[in-house]
Amino acid sequence: MKLTAVFVSAPEGGYTAFVEEIPGAISEGETIEEARDNLADALRMVLECNRELARLDEPAESFRETFELAAM
């Protein structure tokens, strides 16, 4: 699976970055490289938070498996 990172130059300097397909995955950095690294951390945190929230409402009889999404 490939995602789209968008980098926007900030008027005060640096860059804001977000993942187009994942709401909430947003970060910033002084350089593109720093913004990219910070965005990767933000994406991991969003996915982990979503996983934890989903488990709160998970029925006892549910089970998990790894799911890989191939490019369409």
Chimera marker file (.cmm) of the C-alpha trace (Angstrom):
<marker_set name="trace">
<marker id="1" x="0.000" y="0.000" z="0.000" r="1" g="1" b="0" radius="0.5"/>
<marker id="2" x="1.299" y="3.450" z="-0.875" r="1" g="1" b="0" radius="0.5"/>
<marker id="3" x="0.041" y="6.677" z="0.700" r="1" g="1" b="0" radius="0.5"/>
<marker id="4" x="0.356" y="10.286" z="-0.426" r="1" g="1" b="0" radius="0.5"/>
<marker id="5" x="2.353" y="12.725" z="1.700" r="1" g="1" b="0" radius="0.5"/>
<marker id="6" x="1.600" y="16.397" z="1.016" r="1" g="1" b="0" radius="0.5"/>
<marker id="7" x="4.111" y="19.086" z="2.027" r="1" g="1" b="0" radius="0.5"/>
<marker id="8" x="3.020" y="22.708" z="2.290" r="1" g="1" b="0" radius="0.5"/>
<marker id="9" x="5.533" y="25.508" z="2.696" r="1" g="1" b="0" radius="0.5"/>
<marker id="10" x="4.681" y="27.536" z="5.807" r="1" g="1" b="0" radius="0.5"/>
<marker id="11" x="4.848" y="31.360" z="5.598" r="1" g="1" b="0" radius="0.5"/>
<marker id="12" x="6.944" y="31.510" z="8.779" r="1" g="1" b="0" radius="0.5"/>
<marker id="13" x="9.352" y="28.902" z="7.406" r="1" g="1" b="0" radius="0.5"/>
<marker id="14" x="9.457" y="25.144" z="7.398" r="1" g="1" b="0" radius="0.5"/>
<marker id="15" x="6.781" y="22.798" z="6.146" r="1" g="1" b="0" radius="0.5"/>
<marker id="16" x="3.477" y="21.345" z="7.254" r="1" g="1" b="0" radius="0.5"/>
<marker id="17" x="2.968" y="17.768" z="6.121" r="1" g="1" b="0" radius="0.5"/>
<marker id="18" x="-0.036" y="15.483" z="6.061" r="1" g="1" b="0" radius="0.5"/>
<marker id="19" x="-1.062" y="12.115" z="4.686" r="1" g="1" b="0" radius="0.5"/>
<marker id="20" x="-3.847" y="12.686" z="2.193" r="1" g="1" b="0" radius="0.5"/>
<marker id="21" x="-5.583" y="9.361" z="2.840" r="1" g="1" b="0" radius="0.5"/>
<marker id="22" x="-5.379" y="9.312" z="6.671" r="1" g="1" b="0" radius="0.5"/>
<marker id="23" x="-7.213" y="12.102" z="8.513" r="1" g="1" b="0" radius="0.5"/>
<marker id="24" x="-5.259" y="13.275" z="11.536" r="1" g="1" b="0" radius="0.5"/>
<marker id="25" x="-1.826" y="12.245" z="10.255" r="1" g="1" b="0" radius="0.5"/>
<marker id="26" x="-0.263" y="15.704" z="10.197" r="1" g="1" b="0" radius="0.5"/>
<marker id="27" x="3.051" y="17.128" z="11.328" r="1" g="1" b="0" radius="0.5"/>
<marker id="28" x="5.651" y="19.756" z="10.521" r="1" g="1" b="0" radius="0.5"/>
<marker id="29" x="9.370" y="20.284" z="10.208" r="1" g="1" b="0" radius="0.5"/>
<marker id="30" x="11.976" y="22.889" z="9.365" r="1" g="1" b="0" radius="0.5"/>
<marker id="31" x="13.041" y="20.902" z="6.277" r="1" g="1" b="0" radius="0.5"/>
<marker id="32" x="11.261" y="18.461" z="3.975" r="1" g="1" b="0" radius="0.5"/>
<marker id="33" x="13.343" y="15.645" z="5.465" r="1" g="1" b="0" radius="0.5"/>
<marker id="34" x="12.412" y="16.598" z="9.042" r="1" g="1" b="0" radius="0.5"/>
<marker id="35" x="8.750" y="17.010" z="8.062" r="1" g="1" b="0" radius="0.5"/>
<marker id="36" x="8.840" y="13.570" z="6.381" r="1" g="1" b="0" radius="0.5"/>
<marker id="37" x="10.341" y="11.913" z="9.469" r="1" g="1" b="0" radius="0.5"/>
<marker id="38" x="7.876" y="13.650" z="11.777" r="1" g="1" b="0" radius="0.5"/>
<marker id="39" x="5.000" y="12.687" z="9.490" r="1" g="1" b="0" radius="0.5"/>
<marker id="40" x="6.001" y="9.027" z="9.647" r="1" g="1" b="0" radius="0.5"/>
<marker id="41" x="5.891" y="9.251" z="13.464" r="1" g="1" b="0" radius="0.5"/>
<marker id="42" x="2.500" y="10.994" z="13.332" r="1" g="1" b="0" radius="0.5"/>
<marker id="43" x="1.110" y="8.302" z="11.027" r="1" g="1" b="0" radius="0.5"/>
<marker id="44" x="2.290" y="5.538" z="13.364" r="1" g="1" b="0" radius="0.5"/>
<marker id="45" x="0.650" y="7.323" z="16.317" r="1" g="1" b="0" radius="0.5"/>
<marker id="46" x="-2.666" y="7.799" z="14.471" r="1" g="1" b="0" radius="0.5"/>
<marker id="47" x="-2.781" y="4.131" z="13.466" r="1" g="1" b="0" radius="0.5"/>
<marker id="48" x="-1.897" y="2.961" z="16.981" r="1" g="1" b="0" radius="0.5"/>
<marker id="49" x="-4.534" y="5.251" z="18.533" r="1" g="1" b="0" radius="0.5"/>
<marker id="50" x="-7.171" y="4.023" z="16.065" r="1" g="1" b="0" radius="0.5"/>
<marker id="51" x="-6.234" y="0.419" z="16.907" r="1" g="1" b="0" radius="0.5"/>
<marker id="52" x="-6.601" y="1.069" z="20.644" r="1" g="1" b="0" radius="0.5"/>
<marker id="53" x="-9.943" y="2.853" z="20.190" r="1" g="1" b="0" radius="0.5"/>
<marker id="54" x="-11.283" y="0.028" z="18.024" r="1" g="1" b="0" radius="0.5"/>
<marker id="55" x="-10.352" y="-2.532" z="20.693" r="1" g="1" b="0" radius="0.5"/>
<marker id="56" x="-12.391" y="-0.687" z="23.328" r="1" g="1" b="0" radius="0.5"/>
<marker id="57" x="-15.623" y="-1.546" z="21.505" r="1" g="1" b="0" radius="0.5"/>
<marker id="58" x="-14.525" y="-4.949" z="20.254" r="1" g="1" b="0" radius="0.5"/>
<marker id="59" x="-16.915" y="-7.832" z="20.960" r="1" g="1" b="0" radius="0.5"/>
<marker id="60" x="-15.434" y="-10.665" z="23.047" r="1" g="1" b="0" radius="0.5"/>
<marker id="61" x="-15.997" y="-13.190" z="20.259" r="1" g="1" b="0" radius="0.5"/>
<marker id="62" x="-13.967" y="-11.227" z="17.698" r="1" g="1" b="0" radius="0.5"/>
<marker id="63" x="-10.578" y="-12.297" z="16.328" r="1" g="1" b="0" radius="0.5"/>
<marker id="64" x="-7.748" y="-10.524" z="14.508" r="1" g="1" b="0" radius="0.5"/>
<marker id="65" x="-5.625" y="-11.315" z="11.479" r="1" g="1" b="0" radius="0.5"/>
<marker id="66" x="-3.067" y="-9.404" z="9.445" r="1" g="1" b="0" radius="0.5"/>
<marker id="67" x="-4.637" y="-7.665" z="6.479" r="1" g="1" b="0" radius="0.5"/>
<marker id="68" x="-2.559" y="-6.396" z="3.563" r="1" g="1" b="0" radius="0.5"/>
<marker id="69" x="-4.044" y="-4.025" z="1.041" r="1" g="1" b="0" radius="0.5"/>
<marker id="70" x="-2.674" y="-4.384" z="-2.471" r="1" g="1" b="0" radius="0.5"/>
<marker id="71" x="-2.593" y="-1.397" z="-4.809" r="1" g="1" b="0" radius="0.5"/>
<marker id="72" x="-5.707" y="-0.977" z="-6.897" r="1" g="1" b="0" radius="0.5"/>
<link id1="1" id2="2" r="1" g="1" b="0" radius="0.2"/>
<link id1="2" id2="3" r="1" g="1" b="0" radius="0.2"/>
<link id1="3" id2="4" r="1" g="1" b="0" radius="0.2"/>
<link id1="4" id2="5" r="1" g="1" b="0" radius="0.2"/>
<link id1="5" id2="6" r="1" g="1" b="0" radius="0.2"/>
<link id1="6" id2="7" r="1" g="1" b="0" radius="0.2"/>
<link id1="7" id2="8" r="1" g="1" b="0" radius="0.2"/>
<link id1="8" id2="9" r="1" g="1" b="0" radius="0.2"/>
<link id1="9" id2="10" r="1" g="1" b="0" radius="0.2"/>
<link id1="10" id2="11" r="1" g="1" b="0" radius="0.2"/>
<link id1="11" id2="12" r="1" g="1" b="0" radius="0.2"/>
<link id1="12" id2="13" r="1" g="1" b="0" radius="0.2"/>
<link id1="13" id2="14" r="1" g="1" b="0" radius="0.2"/>
<link id1="14" id2="15" r="1" g="1" b="0" radius="0.2"/>
<link id1="15" id2="16" r="1" g="1" b="0" radius="0.2"/>
<link id1="16" id2="17" r="1" g="1" b="0" radius="0.2"/>
<link id1="17" id2="18" r="1" g="1" b="0" radius="0.2"/>
<link id1="18" id2="19" r="1" g="1" b="0" radius="0.2"/>
<link id1="19" id2="20" r="1" g="1" b="0" radius="0.2"/>
<link id1="20" id2="21" r="1" g="1" b="0" radius="0.2"/>
<link id1="21" id2="22" r="1" g="1" b="0" radius="0.2"/>
<link id1="22" id2="23" r="1" g="1" b="0" radius="0.2"/>
<link id1="23" id2="24" r="1" g="1" b="0" radius="0.2"/>
<link id1="24" id2="25" r="1" g="1" b="0" radius="0.2"/>
<link id1="25" id2="26" r="1" g="1" b="0" radius="0.2"/>
<link id1="26" id2="27" r="1" g="1" b="0" radius="0.2"/>
<link id1="27" id2="28" r="1" g="1" b="0" radius="0.2"/>
<link id1="28" id2="29" r="1" g="1" b="0" radius="0.2"/>
<link id1="29" id2="30" r="1" g="1" b="0" radius="0.2"/>
<link id1="30" id2="31" r="1" g="1" b="0" radius="0.2"/>
<link id1="31" id2="32" r="1" g="1" b="0" radius="0.2"/>
<link id1="32" id2="33" r="1" g="1" b="0" radius="0.2"/>
<link id1="33" id2="34" r="1" g="1" b="0" radius="0.2"/>
<link id1="34" id2="35" r="1" g="1" b="0" radius="0.2"/>
<link id1="35" id2="36" r="1" g="1" b="0" radius="0.2"/>
<link id1="36" id2="37" r="1" g="1" b="0" radius="0.2"/>
<link id1="37" id2="38" r="1" g="1" b="0" radius="0.2"/>
<link id1="38" id2="39" r="1" g="1" b="0" radius="0.2"/>
<link id1="39" id2="40" r="1" g="1" b="0" radius="0.2"/>
<link id1="40" id2="41" r="1" g="1" b="0" radius="0.2"/>
<link id1="41" id2="42" r="1" g="1" b="0" radius="0.2"/>
<link id1="42" id2="43" r="1" g="1" b="0" radius="0.2"/>
<link id1="43" id2="44" r="1" g="1" b="0" radius="0.2"/>
<link id1="44" id2="45" r="1" g="1" b="0" radius="0.2"/>
<link id1="45" id2="46" r="1" g="1" b="0" radius="0.2"/>
<link id1="46" id2="47" r="1" g="1" b="0" radius="0.2"/>
<link id1="47" id2="48" r="1" g="1" b="0" radius="0.2"/>
<link id1="48" id2="49" r="1" g="1" b="0" radius="0.2"/>
<link id1="49" id2="50" r="1" g="1" b="0" radius="0.2"/>
<link id1="50" id2="51" r="1" g="1" b="0" radius="0.2"/>
<link id1="51" id2="52" r="1" g="1" b="0" radius="0.2"/>
<link id1="52" id2="53" r="1" g="1" b="0" radius="0.2"/>
<link id1="53" id2="54" r="1" g="1" b="0" radius="0.2"/>
<link id1="54" id2="55" r="1" g="1" b="0" radius="0.2"/>
<link id1="55" id2="56" r="1" g="1" b="0" radius="0.2"/>
<link id1="56" id2="57" r="1" g="1" b="0" radius="0.2"/>
<link id1="57" id2="58" r="1" g="1" b="0" radius="0.2"/>
<link id1="58" id2="59" r="1" g="1" b="0" radius="0.2"/>
<link id1="59" id2="60" r="1" g="1" b="0" radius="0.2"/>
<link id1="60" id2="61" r="1" g="1" b="0" radius="0.2"/>
<link id1="61" id2="62" r="1" g="1" b="0" radius="0.2"/>
<link id1="62" id2="63" r="1" g="1" b="0" radius="0.2"/>
<link id1="63" id2="64" r="1" g="1" b="0" radius="0.2"/>
<link id1="64" id2="65" r="1" g="1" b="0" radius="0.2"/>
<link id1="65" id2="66" r="1" g="1" b="0" radius="0.2"/>
<link id1="66" id2="67" r="1" g="1" b="0" radius="0.2"/>
<link id1="67" id2="68" r="1" g="1" b="0" radius="0.2"/>
<link id1="68" id2="69" r="1" g="1" b="0" radius="0.2"/>
<link id1="69" id2="70" r="1" g="1" b="0" radius="0.2"/>
<link id1="70" id2="71" r="1" g="1" b="0" radius="0.2"/>
<link id1="71" id2="72" r="1" g="1" b="0" radius="0.2"/>
</marker_set>
